[in-house]
Amino acid sequence: MANPWLKKNPFMSMWLSAANSAAGAARGRATAQVKRAGRTASTNLAKDMMDLWTAPLTAGTKKRAKKR
């Protein structure tokens, strides 16, 4: 007699296929979010570094508040 646990199960196959599809979509969203966060951090770092280096050059150009 053949072992029934070794037979192919179409319902299990469909369930695993759907789970794999959902996991792939979640992985794609997570990867995109990590890339966006990395680009934002890189942009902010570059801006902060430029502000750090150029602040002494533009230190005397502050606008004064109007007196009333």
PDB file of N, CA, C, O and CB in Angstrom:
ATOM      1  N   MET A   1       0.839  -1.169   0.000  1.00  0.00           N
ATOM      2  CA  MET A   1       0.000   0.000   0.000  1.00  0.00           C
ATOM      3  C   MET A   1       0.895   1.247   0.000  1.00  0.00           C
ATOM      4  O   MET A   1       1.887   1.314   0.725  1.00  0.00           O
ATOM      5  CB  MET A   1      -0.960  -0.010   1.219  1.00  0.00           C
ATOM      6  N   ALA A   2       0.525   2.221  -0.821  1.00  0.00           N
ATOM      7  CA  ALA A   2       1.311   3.455  -0.945  1.00  0.00           C
ATOM      8  C   ALA A   2       1.046   4.354   0.266  1.00  0.00           C
ATOM      9  O   ALA A   2      -0.035   4.345   0.854  1.00  0.00           O
ATOM     10  CB  ALA A   2       0.965   4.205  -2.272  1.00  0.00           C
ATOM     11  N   ASN A   3       2.072   5.127   0.613  1.00  0.00           N
ATOM     12  CA  ASN A   3       1.959   6.038   1.739  1.00  0.00           C
ATOM     13  C   ASN A   3       1.082   7.237   1.342  1.00  0.00           C
ATOM     14  O   ASN A   3       1.431   7.936   0.391  1.00  0.00           O
ATOM     15  CB  ASN A   3       3.367   6.508   2.207  1.00  0.00           C
ATOM     16  N   PRO A   4      -0.037   7.505   2.027  1.00  0.00           N
ATOM     17  CA  PRO A   4      -0.919   8.615   1.642  1.00  0.00           C
ATOM     18  C   PRO A   4      -0.290   9.990   1.906  1.00  0.00           C
ATOM     19  O   PRO A   4      -0.726  10.979   1.317  1.00  0.00           O
ATOM     20  CB  PRO A   4      -2.237   8.507   2.393  1.00  0.00           C
ATOM     21  N   TRP A   5       0.712  10.072   2.767  1.00  0.00           N
ATOM     22  CA  TRP A   5       1.345  11.362   3.071  1.00  0.00           C
ATOM     23  C   TRP A   5       2.243  11.835   1.936  1.00  0.00           C
ATOM     24  O   TRP A   5       2.618  13.007   1.890  1.00  0.00           O
ATOM     25  CB  TRP A   5       2.157  11.262   4.356  1.00  0.00           C
ATOM     26  N   LEU A   6       2.587  10.943   1.028  1.00  0.00           N
ATOM     27  CA  LEU A   6       3.468  11.302  -0.071  1.00  0.00           C
ATOM     28  C   LEU A   6       2.718  11.650  -1.354  1.00  0.00           C
ATOM     29  O   LEU A   6       3.344  11.979  -2.362  1.00  0.00           O
ATOM     30  CB  LEU A   6       4.419  10.177  -0.337  1.00  0.00           C
ATOM     31  N   LYS A   7       1.389  11.583  -1.332  1.00  0.00           N
ATOM     32  CA  LYS A   7       0.598  11.930  -2.512  1.00  0.00           C
ATOM     33  C   LYS A   7       0.568  13.451  -2.691  1.00  0.00           C
ATOM     34  O   LYS A   7       0.687  14.207  -1.727  1.00  0.00           O
ATOM     35  CB  LYS A   7      -0.845  11.367  -2.390  1.00  0.00           C
ATOM     36  N   LYS A   8       0.408  13.875  -3.935  1.00  0.00           N
ATOM     37  CA  LYS A   8       0.323  15.301  -4.216  1.00  0.00           C
ATOM     38  C   LYS A   8      -1.029  15.833  -3.744  1.00  0.00           C
ATOM     39  O   LYS A   8      -2.062  15.186  -3.916  1.00  0.00           O
ATOM     40  CB  LYS A   8       0.528  15.579  -5.728  1.00  0.00           C
ATOM     41  N   ASN A   9      -1.000  17.026  -3.146  1.00  0.00           N
ATOM     42  CA  ASN A   9      -2.214  17.638  -2.632  1.00  0.00           C
ATOM     43  C   ASN A   9      -2.441  18.950  -3.387  1.00  0.00           C
ATOM     44  O   ASN A   9      -1.691  19.905  -3.180  1.00  0.00           O
ATOM     45  CB  ASN A   9      -2.120  17.878  -1.083  1.00  0.00           C
ATOM     46  N   PRO A  10      -3.451  19.021  -4.252  1.00  0.00           N
ATOM     47  CA  PRO A  10      -3.654  20.258  -5.031  1.00  0.00           C
ATOM     48  C   PRO A  10      -4.018  21.460  -4.156  1.00  0.00           C
ATOM     49  O   PRO A  10      -3.649  22.587  -4.486  1.00  0.00           O
ATOM     50  CB  PRO A  10      -4.748  20.042  -6.067  1.00  0.00           C
ATOM     51  N   PHE A  11      -4.726  21.247  -3.062  1.00  0.00           N
ATOM     52  CA  PHE A  11      -5.098  22.364  -2.198  1.00  0.00           C
ATOM     53  C   PHE A  11      -3.875  22.947  -1.492  1.00  0.00           C
ATOM     54  O   PHE A  11      -3.750  24.162  -1.342  1.00  0.00           O
ATOM     55  CB  PHE A  11      -6.137  21.915  -1.166  1.00  0.00           C
ATOM     56  N   MET A  12      -2.986  22.071  -1.067  1.00  0.00           N
ATOM     57  CA  MET A  12      -1.751  22.540  -0.444  1.00  0.00           C
ATOM     58  C   MET A  12      -0.914  23.307  -1.460  1.00  0.00           C
ATOM     59  O   MET A  12      -0.296  24.317  -1.122  1.00  0.00           O
ATOM     60  CB  MET A  12      -0.945  21.356   0.137  1.00  0.00           C
ATOM     61  N   SER A  13      -0.891  22.837  -2.691  1.00  0.00           N
ATOM     62  CA  SER A  13      -0.134  23.510  -3.736  1.00  0.00           C
ATOM     63  C   SER A  13      -0.698  24.906  -3.992  1.00  0.00           C
ATOM     64  O   SER A  13       0.065  25.863  -4.122  1.00  0.00           O
ATOM     65  CB  SER A  13      -0.149  22.682  -5.028  1.00  0.00           C
ATOM     66  N   MET A  14      -2.019  25.033  -4.065  1.00  0.00           N
ATOM     67  CA  MET A  14      -2.639  26.339  -4.278  1.00  0.00           C
ATOM     68  C   MET A  14      -2.369  27.271  -3.096  1.00  0.00           C
ATOM     69  O   MET A  14      -2.090  28.454  -3.287  1.00  0.00           O
ATOM     70  CB  MET A  14      -4.151  26.184  -4.497  1.00  0.00           C
ATOM     71  N   TRP A  15      -2.453  26.737  -1.877  1.00  0.00           N
ATOM     72  CA  TRP A  15      -2.235  27.549  -0.690  1.00  0.00           C
ATOM     73  C   TRP A  15      -0.786  28.043  -0.644  1.00  0.00           C
ATOM     74  O   TRP A  15      -0.542  29.211  -0.341  1.00  0.00           O
ATOM     75  CB  TRP A  15      -2.575  26.746   0.581  1.00  0.00           C
ATOM     76  N   LEU A  16       0.159  27.177  -0.937  1.00  0.00           N
ATOM     77  CA  LEU A  16       1.568  27.573  -0.939  1.00  0.00           C
ATOM     78  C   LEU A  16       1.866  28.585  -2.044  1.00  0.00           C
ATOM     79  O   LEU A  16       2.679  29.491  -1.860  1.00  0.00           O
ATOM     80  CB  LEU A  16       2.461  26.345  -1.105  1.00  0.00           C
ATOM     81  N   SER A  17       1.211  28.428  -3.182  1.00  0.00           N
ATOM     82  CA  SER A  17       1.401  29.371  -4.277  1.00  0.00           C
ATOM     83  C   SER A  17       0.900  30.756  -3.881  1.00  0.00           C
ATOM     84  O   SER A  17       1.565  31.754  -4.156  1.00  0.00           O
ATOM     85  CB  SER A  17       0.678  28.881  -5.540  1.00  0.00           C
ATOM     86  N   ALA A  18      -0.257  30.828  -3.243  1.00  0.00           N
ATOM     87  CA  ALA A  18      -0.797  32.112  -2.798  1.00  0.00           C
ATOM     88  C   ALA A  18       0.085  32.723  -1.711  1.00  0.00           C
ATOM     89  O   ALA A  18       0.321  33.931  -1.710  1.00  0.00           O
ATOM     90  CB  ALA A  18      -2.237  31.940  -2.281  1.00  0.00           C
ATOM     91  N   ALA A  19       0.566  31.904  -0.798  1.00  0.00           N
ATOM     92  CA  ALA A  19       1.429  32.410   0.266  1.00  0.00           C
ATOM     93  C   ALA A  19       2.737  32.949  -0.317  1.00  0.00           C
ATOM     94  O   ALA A  19       3.240  33.979   0.130  1.00  0.00           O
ATOM     95  CB  ALA A  19       1.718  31.302   1.301  1.00  0.00           C
ATOM     96  N   ASN A  20       3.279  32.262  -1.301  1.00  0.00           N
ATOM     97  CA  ASN A  20       4.515  32.708  -1.937  1.00  0.00           C
ATOM     98  C   ASN A  20       4.301  34.022  -2.680  1.00  0.00           C
ATOM     99  O   ASN A  20       5.167  34.897  -2.667  1.00  0.00           O
ATOM    100  CB  ASN A  20       5.039  31.637  -2.899  1.00  0.00           C
ATOM    101  N   SER A  21       3.156  34.156  -3.321  1.00  0.00           N
ATOM    102  CA  SER A  21       2.834  35.392  -4.025  1.00  0.00           C
ATOM    103  C   SER A  21       2.711  36.561  -3.051  1.00  0.00           C
ATOM    104  O   SER A  21       3.225  37.647  -3.321  1.00  0.00           O
ATOM    105  CB  SER A  21       1.538  35.228  -4.820  1.00  0.00           C
ATOM    106  N   ALA A  22       2.042  36.353  -1.934  1.00  0.00           N
ATOM    107  CA  ALA A  22       1.893  37.405  -0.920  1.00  0.00           C
ATOM    108  C   ALA A  22       3.246  37.773  -0.311  1.00  0.00           C
ATOM    109  O   ALA A  22       3.523  38.948  -0.073  1.00  0.00           O
ATOM    110  CB  ALA A  22       0.921  36.952   0.189  1.00  0.00           C
ATOM    111  N   ALA A  23       4.071  36.788  -0.066  1.00  0.00           N
ATOM    112  CA  ALA A  23       5.396  37.051   0.502  1.00  0.00           C
ATOM    113  C   ALA A  23       6.254  37.832  -0.485  1.00  0.00           C
ATOM    114  O   ALA A  23       7.010  38.715  -0.079  1.00  0.00           O
ATOM    115  CB  ALA A  23       6.094  35.733   0.886  1.00  0.00           C
ATOM    116  N   GLY A  24       6.149  37.522  -1.764  1.00  0.00           N
ATOM    117  CA  GLY A  24       6.905  38.251  -2.779  1.00  0.00           C
ATOM    118  C   GLY A  24       6.479  39.707  -2.861  1.00  0.00           C
ATOM    119  O   GLY A  24       7.319  40.596  -3.000  1.00  0.00           O
ATOM    120  N   ALA A  25       5.177  39.956  -2.776  1.00  0.00           N
ATOM    121  CA  ALA A  25       4.681  41.335  -2.807  1.00  0.00           C
ATOM    122  C   ALA A  25       5.147  42.103  -1.575  1.00  0.00           C
ATOM    123  O   ALA A  25       5.557  43.259  -1.684  1.00  0.00           O
ATOM    124  CB  ALA A  25       3.143  41.355  -2.895  1.00  0.00           C
ATOM    125  N   ALA A  26       5.088  41.480  -0.422  1.00  0.00           N
ATOM    126  CA  ALA A  26       5.537  42.135   0.812  1.00  0.00           C
ATOM    127  C   ALA A  26       7.039  42.417   0.752  1.00  0.00           C
ATOM    128  O   ALA A  26       7.495  43.470   1.197  1.00  0.00           O
ATOM    129  CB  ALA A  26       5.205  41.259   2.045  1.00  0.00           C
ATOM    130  N   ARG A  27       7.793  41.485   0.209  1.00  0.00           N
ATOM    131  CA  ARG A  27       9.243  41.683   0.090  1.00  0.00           C
ATOM    132  C   ARG A  27       9.538  42.855  -0.848  1.00  0.00           C
ATOM    133  O   ARG A  27      10.443  43.648  -0.587  1.00  0.00           O
ATOM    134  CB  ARG A  27       9.932  40.390  -0.428  1.00  0.00           C
ATOM    135  N   GLY A  28       8.780  42.963  -1.930  1.00  0.00           N
ATOM    136  CA  GLY A  28       8.963  44.075  -2.861  1.00  0.00           C
ATOM    137  C   GLY A  28       8.666  45.413  -2.215  1.00  0.00           C
ATOM    138  O   GLY A  28       9.406  46.377  -2.412  1.00  0.00           O
ATOM    139  N   ARG A  29       7.585  45.482  -1.440  1.00  0.00           N
ATOM    140  CA  ARG A  29       7.249  46.730  -0.753  1.00  0.00           C
ATOM    141  C   ARG A  29       8.316  47.095   0.272  1.00  0.00           C
ATOM    142  O   ARG A  29       8.699  48.259   0.385  1.00  0.00           O
ATOM    143  CB  ARG A  29       5.881  46.614  -0.070  1.00  0.00           C
ATOM    144  N   ALA A  30       8.793  46.111   1.014  1.00  0.00           N
ATOM    145  CA  ALA A  30       9.811  46.369   2.035  1.00  0.00           C
ATOM    146  C   ALA A  30      11.112  46.846   1.389  1.00  0.00           C
ATOM    147  O   ALA A  30      11.755  47.766   1.893  1.00  0.00           O
ATOM    148  CB  ALA A  30      10.066  45.100   2.876  1.00  0.00           C
ATOM    149  N   THR A  31      11.495  46.228   0.286  1.00  0.00           N
ATOM    150  CA  THR A  31      12.716  46.624  -0.408  1.00  0.00           C
ATOM    151  C   THR A  31      12.607  48.049  -0.925  1.00  0.00           C
ATOM    152  O   THR A  31      13.558  48.824  -0.823  1.00  0.00           O
ATOM    153  CB  THR A  31      13.010  45.667  -1.561  1.00  0.00           C
ATOM    154  N   ALA A  32      11.450  48.395  -1.480  1.00  0.00           N
ATOM    155  CA  ALA A  32      11.244  49.752  -1.980  1.00  0.00           C
ATOM    156  C   ALA A  32      11.322  50.766  -0.849  1.00  0.00           C
ATOM    157  O   ALA A  32      11.896  51.841  -1.020  1.00  0.00           O
ATOM    158  CB  ALA A  32       9.895  49.860  -2.691  1.00  0.00           C
ATOM    159  N   GLN A  33      10.752  50.436   0.305  1.00  0.00           N
ATOM    160  CA  GLN A  33      10.787  51.349   1.446  1.00  0.00           C
ATOM    161  C   GLN A  33      12.219  51.547   1.946  1.00  0.00           C
ATOM    162  O   GLN A  33      12.612  52.661   2.291  1.00  0.00           O
ATOM    163  CB  GLN A  33       9.899  50.819   2.582  1.00  0.00           C
ATOM    164  N   VAL A  34      12.987  50.475   1.981  1.00  0.00           N
ATOM    165  CA  VAL A  34      14.386  50.587   2.413  1.00  0.00           C
ATOM    166  C   VAL A  34      15.182  51.460   1.442  1.00  0.00           C
ATOM    167  O   VAL A  34      16.012  52.262   1.870  1.00  0.00           O
ATOM    168  CB  VAL A  34      15.034  49.188   2.524  1.00  0.00           C
ATOM    169  N   LYS A  35      14.934  51.310   0.146  1.00  0.00           N
ATOM    170  CA  LYS A  35      15.633  52.131  -0.843  1.00  0.00           C
ATOM    171  C   LYS A  35      15.250  53.597  -0.694  1.00  0.00           C
ATOM    172  O   LYS A  35      16.109  54.475  -0.768  1.00  0.00           O
ATOM    173  CB  LYS A  35      15.321  51.645  -2.266  1.00  0.00           C
ATOM    174  N   ARG A  36      13.947  53.869  -0.481  1.00  0.00           N
ATOM    175  CA  ARG A  36      13.514  55.254  -0.289  1.00  0.00           C
ATOM    176  C   ARG A  36      14.160  55.865   0.943  1.00  0.00           C
ATOM    177  O   ARG A  36      14.616  57.008   0.905  1.00  0.00           O
ATOM    178  CB  ARG A  36      11.992  55.326  -0.170  1.00  0.00           C
ATOM    179  N   ALA A  37      14.202  55.115   2.028  1.00  0.00           N
ATOM    180  CA  ALA A  37      14.806  55.616   3.262  1.00  0.00           C
ATOM    181  C   ALA A  37      16.302  55.879   3.062  1.00  0.00           C
ATOM    182  O   ALA A  37      16.831  56.862   3.581  1.00  0.00           O
ATOM    183  CB  ALA A  37      14.588  54.612   4.415  1.00  0.00           C
ATOM    184  N   GLY A  38      16.974  55.024   2.326  1.00  0.00           N
ATOM    185  CA  GLY A  38      18.397  55.207   2.054  1.00  0.00           C
ATOM    186  C   GLY A  38      18.660  56.449   1.224  1.00  0.00           C
ATOM    187  O   GLY A  38      19.596  57.200   1.499  1.00  0.00           O
ATOM    188  N   ARG A  39      17.832  56.669   0.204  1.00  0.00           N
ATOM    189  CA  ARG A  39      17.999  57.870  -0.621  1.00  0.00           C
ATOM    190  C   ARG A  39      17.739  59.129   0.199  1.00  0.00           C
ATOM    191  O   ARG A  39      18.456  60.119   0.058  1.00  0.00           O
ATOM    192  CB  ARG A  39      17.055  57.827  -1.839  1.00  0.00           C
ATOM    193  N   THR A  40      16.725  59.099   1.050  1.00  0.00           N
ATOM    194  CA  THR A  40      16.415  60.257   1.889  1.00  0.00           C
ATOM    195  C   THR A  40      17.567  60.552   2.840  1.00  0.00           C
ATOM    196  O   THR A  40      17.963  61.706   3.004  1.00  0.00           O
ATOM    197  CB  THR A  40      15.119  60.019   2.682  1.00  0.00           C
ATOM    198  N   ALA A  41      18.100  59.515   3.461  1.00  0.00           N
ATOM    199  CA  ALA A  41      19.219  59.702   4.386  1.00  0.00           C
ATOM    200  C   ALA A  41      20.437  60.253   3.648  1.00  0.00           C
ATOM    201  O   ALA A  41      21.129  61.132   4.162  1.00  0.00           O
ATOM    202  CB  ALA A  41      19.574  58.373   5.085  1.00  0.00           C
ATOM    203  N   SER A  42      20.697  59.750   2.465  1.00  0.00           N
ATOM    204  CA  SER A  42      21.844  60.222   1.686  1.00  0.00           C
ATOM    205  C   SER A  42      21.664  61.691   1.290  1.00  0.00           C
ATOM    206  O   SER A  42      22.608  62.477   1.370  1.00  0.00           O
ATOM    207  CB  SER A  42      22.035  59.350   0.426  1.00  0.00           C
ATOM    208  N   THR A  43      20.469  62.054   0.871  1.00  0.00           N
ATOM    209  CA  THR A  43      20.193  63.436   0.494  1.00  0.00           C
ATOM    210  C   THR A  43      20.346  64.362   1.695  1.00  0.00           C
ATOM    211  O   THR A  43      20.950  65.429   1.591  1.00  0.00           O
ATOM    212  CB  THR A  43      18.783  63.560  -0.096  1.00  0.00           C
ATOM    213  N   ASN A  44      19.799  63.951   2.831  1.00  0.00           N
ATOM    214  CA  ASN A  44      19.910  64.774   4.034  1.00  0.00           C
ATOM    215  C   ASN A  44      21.366  64.919   4.483  1.00  0.00           C
ATOM    216  O   ASN A  44      21.777  65.993   4.923  1.00  0.00           O
ATOM    217  CB  ASN A  44      19.073  64.172   5.164  1.00  0.00           C
ATOM    218  N   LEU A  45      22.135  63.853   4.374  1.00  0.00           N
ATOM    219  CA  LEU A  45      23.551  63.914   4.743  1.00  0.00           C
ATOM    220  C   LEU A  45      24.303  64.881   3.842  1.00  0.00           C
ATOM    221  O   LEU A  45      25.100  65.687   4.322  1.00  0.00           O
ATOM    222  CB  LEU A  45      24.190  62.519   4.669  1.00  0.00           C
ATOM    223  N   ALA A  46      24.056  64.807   2.543  1.00  0.00           N
ATOM    224  CA  ALA A  46      24.734  65.704   1.609  1.00  0.00           C
ATOM    225  C   ALA A  46      24.345  67.159   1.888  1.00  0.00           C
ATOM    226  O   ALA A  46      25.200  68.044   1.851  1.00  0.00           O
ATOM    227  CB  ALA A  46      24.393  65.327   0.149  1.00  0.00           C
ATOM    228  N   LYS A  47      23.075  67.410   2.163  1.00  0.00           N
ATOM    229  CA  LYS A  47      22.618  68.763   2.472  1.00  0.00           C
ATOM    230  C   LYS A  47      23.264  69.279   3.760  1.00  0.00           C
ATOM    231  O   LYS A  47      23.720  70.420   3.819  1.00  0.00           O
ATOM    232  CB  LYS A  47      21.086  68.793   2.598  1.00  0.00           C
ATOM    233  N   ASP A  48      23.298  68.436   4.780  1.00  0.00           N
ATOM    234  CA  ASP A  48      23.905  68.842   6.042  1.00  0.00           C
ATOM    235  C   ASP A  48      25.399  69.130   5.880  1.00  0.00           C
ATOM    236  O   ASP A  48      25.916  70.080   6.469  1.00  0.00           O
ATOM    237  CB  ASP A  48      23.693  67.761   7.099  1.00  0.00           C
ATOM    238  N   MET A  49      26.083  68.323   5.094  1.00  0.00           N
ATOM    239  CA  MET A  49      27.511  68.553   4.877  1.00  0.00           C
ATOM    240  C   MET A  49      27.746  69.856   4.114  1.00  0.00           C
ATOM    241  O   MET A  49      28.674  70.602   4.427  1.00  0.00           O
ATOM    242  CB  MET A  49      28.133  67.372   4.113  1.00  0.00           C
ATOM    243  N   MET A  50      26.908  70.130   3.114  1.00  0.00           N
ATOM    244  CA  MET A  50      27.055  71.388   2.381  1.00  0.00           C
ATOM    245  C   MET A  50      26.766  72.570   3.297  1.00  0.00           C
ATOM    246  O   MET A  50      27.462  73.582   3.232  1.00  0.00           O
ATOM    247  CB  MET A  50      26.119  71.419   1.156  1.00  0.00           C
ATOM    248  N   ASP A  51      25.758  72.458   4.143  1.00  0.00           N
ATOM    249  CA  ASP A  51      25.472  73.530   5.099  1.00  0.00           C
ATOM    250  C   ASP A  51      26.631  73.724   6.066  1.00  0.00           C
ATOM    251  O   ASP A  51      26.972  74.853   6.417  1.00  0.00           O
ATOM    252  CB  ASP A  51      24.185  73.228   5.875  1.00  0.00           C
ATOM    253  N   LEU A  52      27.227  72.637   6.490  1.00  0.00           N
ATOM    254  CA  LEU A  52      28.360  72.731   7.416  1.00  0.00           C
ATOM    255  C   LEU A  52      29.532  73.466   6.779  1.00  0.00           C
ATOM    256  O   LEU A  52      30.152  74.315   7.419  1.00  0.00           O
ATOM    257  CB  LEU A  52      28.802  71.335   7.864  1.00  0.00           C
ATOM    258  N   TRP A  53      29.841  73.147   5.526  1.00  0.00           N
ATOM    259  CA  TRP A  53      30.999  73.747   4.871  1.00  0.00           C
ATOM    260  C   TRP A  53      30.724  75.156   4.369  1.00  0.00           C
ATOM    261  O   TRP A  53      31.643  75.973   4.304  1.00  0.00           O
ATOM    262  CB  TRP A  53      31.444  72.883   3.722  1.00  0.00           C
ATOM    263  N   THR A  54      29.485  75.458   4.015  1.00  0.00           N
ATOM    264  CA  THR A  54      29.200  76.774   3.454  1.00  0.00           C
ATOM    265  C   THR A  54      28.651  77.757   4.486  1.00  0.00           C
ATOM    266  O   THR A  54      28.493  78.935   4.164  1.00  0.00           O
ATOM    267  CB  THR A  54      28.221  76.639   2.319  1.00  0.00           C
ATOM    268  N   ALA A  55      28.358  77.330   5.694  1.00  0.00           N
ATOM    269  CA  ALA A  55      27.827  78.226   6.720  1.00  0.00           C
ATOM    270  C   ALA A  55      28.777  79.375   7.040  1.00  0.00           C
ATOM    271  O   ALA A  55      28.307  80.505   7.170  1.00  0.00           O
ATOM    272  CB  ALA A  55      27.532  77.446   7.983  1.00  0.00           C
ATOM    273  N   PRO A  56      30.089  79.156   7.175  1.00  0.00           N
ATOM    274  CA  PRO A  56      30.980  80.293   7.462  1.00  0.00           C
ATOM    275  C   PRO A  56      31.012  81.322   6.323  1.00  0.00           C
ATOM    276  O   PRO A  56      31.262  82.501   6.572  1.00  0.00           O
ATOM    277  CB  PRO A  56      32.396  79.787   7.727  1.00  0.00           C
ATOM    278  N   LEU A  57      30.767  80.904   5.108  1.00  0.00           N
ATOM    279  CA  LEU A  57      30.798  81.826   3.974  1.00  0.00           C
ATOM    280  C   LEU A  57      29.564  82.729   3.946  1.00  0.00           C
ATOM    281  O   LEU A  57      29.626  83.849   3.439  1.00  0.00           O
ATOM    282  CB  LEU A  57      30.900  81.044   2.666  1.00  0.00           C
ATOM    283  N   THR A  58      28.461  82.251   4.482  1.00  0.00           N
ATOM    284  CA  THR A  58      27.212  83.006   4.420  1.00  0.00           C
ATOM    285  C   THR A  58      26.755  83.460   5.805  1.00  0.00           C
ATOM    286  O   THR A  58      25.572  83.746   5.993  1.00  0.00           O
ATOM    287  CB  THR A  58      26.125  82.164   3.767  1.00  0.00           C
ATOM    288  N   ALA A  59      27.654  83.532   6.764  1.00  0.00           N
ATOM    289  CA  ALA A  59      27.275  83.847   8.136  1.00  0.00           C
ATOM    290  C   ALA A  59      26.792  85.284   8.295  1.00  0.00           C
ATOM    291  O   ALA A  59      25.955  85.539   9.160  1.00  0.00           O
ATOM    292  CB  ALA A  59      28.441  83.600   9.058  1.00  0.00           C
ATOM    293  N   GLY A  60      27.280  86.233   7.501  1.00  0.00           N
ATOM    294  CA  GLY A  60      26.919  87.627   7.669  1.00  0.00           C
ATOM    295  C   GLY A  60      25.700  88.062   6.890  1.00  0.00           C
ATOM    296  O   GLY A  60      25.421  89.260   6.841  1.00  0.00           O
ATOM    297  N   THR A  61      24.977  87.180   6.294  1.00  0.00           N
ATOM    298  CA  THR A  61      23.865  87.576   5.430  1.00  0.00           C
ATOM    299  C   THR A  61      22.507  87.331   6.077  1.00  0.00           C
ATOM    300  O   THR A  61      21.528  87.091   5.372  1.00  0.00           O
ATOM    301  CB  THR A  61      23.941  86.830   4.117  1.00  0.00           C
ATOM    302  N   LYS A  62      22.430  87.386   7.396  1.00  0.00           N
ATOM    303  CA  LYS A  62      21.140  87.184   8.058  1.00  0.00           C
ATOM    304  C   LYS A  62      20.286  88.425   7.913  1.00  0.00           C
ATOM    305  O   LYS A  62      20.785  89.545   8.019  1.00  0.00           O
ATOM    306  CB  LYS A  62      21.331  86.838   9.545  1.00  0.00           C
ATOM    307  N   LYS A  63      18.991  88.229   7.670  1.00  0.00           N
ATOM    308  CA  LYS A  63      18.078  89.352   7.545  1.00  0.00           C
ATOM    309  C   LYS A  63      17.602  89.746   8.935  1.00  0.00           C
ATOM    310  O   LYS A  63      17.353  88.892   9.786  1.00  0.00           O
ATOM    311  CB  LYS A  63      16.879  89.003   6.622  1.00  0.00           C
ATOM    312  N   ARG A  64      17.480  91.052   9.152  1.00  0.00           N
ATOM    313  CA  ARG A  64      17.001  91.547  10.434  1.00  0.00           C
ATOM    314  C   ARG A  64      15.479  91.650  10.408  1.00  0.00           C
ATOM    315  O   ARG A  64      14.866  91.880   9.366  1.00  0.00           O
ATOM    316  CB  ARG A  64      17.635  92.916  10.765  1.00  0.00           C
ATOM    317  N   ALA A  65      14.904  91.476  11.567  1.00  0.00           N
ATOM    318  CA  ALA A  65      13.455  91.622  11.674  1.00  0.00           C
ATOM    319  C   ALA A  65      13.090  93.096  11.654  1.00  0.00           C
ATOM    320  O   ALA A  65      13.838  93.938  12.150  1.00  0.00           O
ATOM    321  CB  ALA A  65      12.924  90.947  12.960  1.00  0.00           C
ATOM    322  N   LYS A  66      11.949  93.397  11.084  1.00  0.00           N
ATOM    323  CA  LYS A  66      11.499  94.784  11.012  1.00  0.00           C
ATOM    324  C   LYS A  66      11.034  95.249  12.393  1.00  0.00           C
ATOM    325  O   LYS A  66      10.361  94.514  13.115  1.00  0.00           O
ATOM    326  CB  LYS A  66      10.361  94.940   9.971  1.00  0.00           C
ATOM    327  N   LYS A  67      11.402  96.475  12.741  1.00  0.00           N
ATOM    328  CA  LYS A  67      10.937  97.049  14.014  1.00  0.00           C
ATOM    329  C   LYS A  67       9.612  97.756  13.774  1.00  0.00           C
ATOM    330  O   LYS A  67       9.426  98.426  12.759  1.00  0.00           O
ATOM    331  CB  LYS A  67      11.996  98.040  14.615  1.00  0.00           C
ATOM    332  N   ARG A  68       8.715  97.602  14.702  1.00  0.00           N
ATOM    333  CA  ARG A  68       7.412  98.262  14.567  1.00  0.00           C
ATOM    334  C   ARG A  68       7.218  99.312  15.612  1.00  0.00           C
ATOM    335  O   ARG A  68       6.175  99.965  15.644  1.00  0.00           O
ATOM    336  CB  ARG A  68       6.293  97.260  14.647  1.00  0.00           C
TER     337      ARG A  68
END
